[in-house]
Amino acid sequence: MLQAPFKSLLNPPRRVLLACLAAASLAGCASGPPPVAKGLPQRVEISSVPFFRGNANHSGAMALAALLSQQGIRITPGLLDKPLKLPEGADALETSMPAVARDYGMLVYPLDKRLDALLAQVAAGNPVLLRYQEGSAWWSEPRYAVLVGYDSYKQRVLLRSGMHRRQLMAFDSFEDAWKAQGSWAVLVQQPRQLPAQVDRQRWLKAADDLARAGQEMAARQSVNSLGQ
């Protein structure tokens, strides 16, 4: 009399097994990597951005030189040491790099402090100048780099950084390292080169900063690019 119920426990109905298999299948699909943002390509790499190899002390000059070179300016990191006041001025690079970029007629456009905001610019062909924390819990230091690509399926970003032309970092690791240094990120653009999903007021503020740096013609070009 006890064997039948015991047997039923060992052999649950077929529909129960099918339901479990279906649930497991759905769970597996849900655990896959989500798309970065609606409408963005799965994988992007801006291969035209130059690479200058060097150590952390010169990461700001290397990153800025890469962006200026990509915009057609003949420059090397060594030529930026004096205007950036390196190595003594390493702690002030967040302000000195935009100032030097404006001296070359470039507009410096700050980005929102979100990973998807950075990836949207990269998808539009705009490399991003940023600062992140390199190291571990025992040792770390700020480093400047250029975000030149991402892979949403593998959940990782691609940087020009330090000794690495193609440094790969997982999304989570990159976000943590970027946030640890204030989530600072900007575009260095030609005056007529609008960012993706441009914020009109932010662009006009950047154009005003360009005019205050003595680049009035470039500032007017920036304003005109908005269609005013």
C-alpha positions as CSV (number, residue, x, y, z in Angstrom):
1,M,0.0,0.0,0.0
2,L,2.9,2.4,0.7
3,Q,4.8,1.6,-2.6
4,A,2.5,3.5,-5.0
5,P,2.8,6.9,-3.3
6,F,6.6,6.4,-2.8
7,K,7.0,5.5,-6.5
8,S,5.1,8.7,-7.4
9,L,7.5,10.8,-5.5
10,L,10.4,9.3,-7.4
11,N,8.7,9.7,-10.7
12,P,6.9,13.0,-10.8
13,P,4.4,13.6,-13.6
14,R,5.9,14.4,-17.0
15,R,4.2,17.9,-17.0
16,V,6.1,18.8,-13.8
17,L,9.4,17.8,-15.4
18,L,8.6,19.8,-18.5
19,A,7.7,22.9,-16.4
20,C,11.0,22.6,-14.5
21,L,13.0,22.4,-17.7
22,A,11.1,25.4,-19.2
23,A,11.8,27.4,-16.1
24,A,15.5,26.5,-16.2
25,S,15.7,27.5,-19.8
26,L,14.1,30.9,-19.1
27,A,16.5,31.4,-16.2
28,G,19.4,30.7,-18.5
29,C,18.2,33.2,-21.1
30,A,17.6,35.8,-18.4
31,S,21.2,35.5,-17.2
32,G,22.7,36.4,-20.5
33,P,24.3,39.8,-21.0
34,P,21.7,42.5,-21.6
35,P,22.0,45.0,-24.5
36,V,24.1,48.1,-23.6
37,A,21.3,50.5,-24.6
38,K,18.5,50.4,-27.1
39,G,19.6,51.2,-30.6
40,L,23.4,50.8,-30.0
41,P,25.5,48.3,-31.9
42,Q,26.7,45.3,-29.9
43,R,30.4,45.8,-30.6
44,V,32.3,49.0,-31.5
45,E,36.0,49.9,-31.8
46,I,37.4,53.2,-33.0
47,S,40.7,52.0,-34.4
48,S,41.7,55.4,-35.7
49,V,42.7,56.7,-32.3
50,P,46.5,56.7,-32.0
51,F,48.3,55.1,-29.1
52,F,51.2,56.5,-27.0
53,R,52.8,54.1,-24.6
54,G,54.0,55.2,-21.2
55,N,53.7,55.1,-17.4
56,A,51.0,56.4,-15.1
57,N,52.8,59.7,-14.5
58,H,52.3,60.7,-18.1
59,S,48.9,59.2,-18.7
60,G,47.2,62.6,-19.0
61,A,49.6,63.8,-21.7
62,M,49.4,60.5,-23.5
63,A,45.6,60.4,-23.5
64,L,45.3,64.1,-24.6
65,A,47.9,63.6,-27.3
66,A,46.0,60.6,-28.7
67,L,42.8,62.6,-29.0
68,L,44.5,65.7,-30.5
69,S,46.3,63.5,-33.0
70,Q,43.0,61.8,-33.9
71,Q,41.6,65.3,-34.7
72,G,44.5,66.0,-37.1
73,I,46.9,68.0,-34.8
74,R,50.6,67.1,-35.0
75,I,51.5,66.4,-31.4
76,T,53.3,64.1,-29.1
77,P,52.9,63.6,-25.3
78,G,56.3,65.2,-24.8
79,L,55.2,68.4,-26.3
80,L,52.3,68.6,-23.8
81,D,54.5,68.2,-20.7
82,K,55.2,71.9,-20.4
83,P,51.7,73.3,-21.0
84,L,50.3,70.6,-18.6
85,K,53.0,71.6,-16.1
86,L,54.1,68.0,-15.7
87,P,55.2,66.2,-13.6
88,E,54.4,68.8,-10.8
89,G,50.9,69.5,-12.2
90,A,49.7,65.9,-12.3
91,D,47.1,66.6,-9.6
92,A,45.5,69.4,-11.7
93,L,45.1,67.5,-15.0
94,E,41.3,67.6,-14.7
95,T,41.4,71.3,-15.3
96,S,44.7,71.7,-17.2
97,M,43.9,69.2,-20.0
98,P,40.7,70.9,-21.0
99,A,42.5,74.2,-21.0
100,V,45.3,72.9,-23.2
101,A,42.7,71.3,-25.6
102,R,41.0,74.7,-25.9
103,D,44.3,76.3,-26.8
104,Y,44.3,74.0,-29.8
105,G,40.9,75.2,-30.8
106,M,39.1,72.1,-29.5
107,L,35.7,72.1,-27.7
108,V,35.6,70.1,-24.4
109,Y,32.2,68.6,-23.7
110,P,31.6,67.0,-20.4
111,L,29.6,63.8,-20.3
112,D,27.0,62.4,-17.9
113,K,28.3,60.2,-15.1
114,R,26.8,57.0,-16.6
115,L,28.4,54.2,-18.5
116,D,25.7,54.2,-21.2
117,A,26.4,57.9,-21.8
118,L,30.0,57.0,-22.6
119,L,29.2,54.1,-24.8
120,A,26.7,56.1,-26.8
121,Q,29.5,58.5,-27.8
122,V,31.8,55.7,-28.7
123,A,29.1,54.1,-30.8
124,A,28.9,57.5,-32.6
125,G,32.6,57.5,-33.3
126,N,33.6,59.8,-30.5
127,P,36.5,58.5,-28.3
128,V,36.1,59.5,-24.6
129,L,38.8,61.0,-22.4
130,L,38.4,59.8,-18.8
131,R,40.1,59.1,-15.5
132,Y,39.9,55.8,-13.6
133,Q,41.6,54.2,-10.6
134,E,44.2,51.6,-11.4
135,G,45.4,49.1,-8.8
136,S,43.9,47.2,-5.9
137,A,42.8,47.7,-2.3
138,W,46.5,47.8,-1.2
139,W,47.7,50.1,-3.9
140,S,46.0,52.4,-6.4
141,E,46.5,55.6,-8.4
142,P,44.6,57.7,-10.9
143,R,45.2,57.1,-14.6
144,Y,43.9,58.9,-17.6
145,A,42.9,56.9,-20.7
146,V,40.8,57.0,-23.9
147,L,37.7,54.8,-24.2
148,V,37.7,53.6,-27.8
149,G,35.4,50.6,-27.8
150,Y,33.1,48.1,-26.1
151,D,31.6,44.7,-26.5
152,S,28.1,44.5,-25.0
153,Y,27.9,40.7,-25.4
154,K,31.2,40.1,-23.5
155,Q,30.4,43.0,-21.2
156,R,33.7,44.8,-21.5
157,V,35.2,48.1,-22.5
158,L,38.3,48.8,-24.6
159,L,40.8,51.5,-23.5
160,R,44.0,53.1,-24.8
161,S,45.8,53.2,-21.5
162,G,49.4,53.1,-20.1
163,M,51.4,50.3,-21.7
164,H,48.3,48.8,-23.4
165,R,47.0,49.7,-26.8
166,R,43.9,47.5,-26.3
167,Q,43.2,47.2,-22.6
168,L,40.0,45.3,-21.9
169,M,38.0,45.7,-18.7
170,A,34.8,44.2,-17.6
171,F,31.9,46.7,-17.4
172,D,31.5,46.3,-13.6
173,S,35.3,46.6,-12.9
174,F,35.5,49.7,-15.2
175,E,32.5,51.4,-13.6
176,D,33.9,50.8,-10.1
177,A,37.3,52.2,-11.1
178,W,35.8,55.1,-13.0
179,K,33.5,56.0,-10.1
180,A,36.4,55.8,-7.7
181,Q,37.9,58.8,-9.5
182,G,34.7,60.9,-9.7
183,S,33.3,59.5,-12.9
184,W,35.0,62.3,-14.9
185,A,34.8,62.0,-18.7
186,V,34.8,64.5,-21.6
187,L,34.9,64.7,-25.3
188,V,37.5,66.7,-27.2
189,Q,35.7,67.7,-30.3
190,Q,36.2,69.9,-33.4
191,P,33.9,72.9,-33.1
192,R,31.6,71.6,-35.9
193,Q,31.6,68.0,-34.6
194,L,28.5,67.6,-32.5
195,P,28.3,64.8,-29.9
196,A,25.7,62.1,-30.0
197,Q,22.5,63.2,-28.4
198,V,24.0,66.6,-27.8
199,D,22.7,68.6,-24.8
200,R,22.2,72.1,-26.2
201,Q,22.9,74.1,-23.0
202,R,26.0,72.0,-22.2
203,W,27.4,72.5,-25.7
204,L,26.8,76.3,-25.5
205,K,28.5,76.4,-22.2
206,A,31.5,74.6,-23.7
207,A,31.5,77.0,-26.6
208,D,31.6,79.9,-24.1
209,D,34.5,78.3,-22.3
210,L,36.2,78.1,-25.7
211,A,35.6,81.8,-26.4
212,R,36.9,82.8,-22.9
213,A,40.1,80.9,-23.8
214,G,40.6,83.3,-26.7
215,Q,39.2,81.0,-29.4
216,E,36.4,83.2,-30.5
217,M,36.2,81.9,-34.1
218,A,36.1,78.3,-33.0
219,A,33.5,79.2,-30.4
220,R,31.3,80.8,-33.1
221,Q,31.7,77.7,-35.2
222,S,30.5,75.6,-32.3
223,V,27.4,77.7,-31.8
224,N,26.7,77.7,-35.6
225,S,26.9,73.9,-35.6
226,L,23.7,73.8,-33.5
227,G,21.9,75.6,-36.3
228,Q,21.6,79.0,-34.7
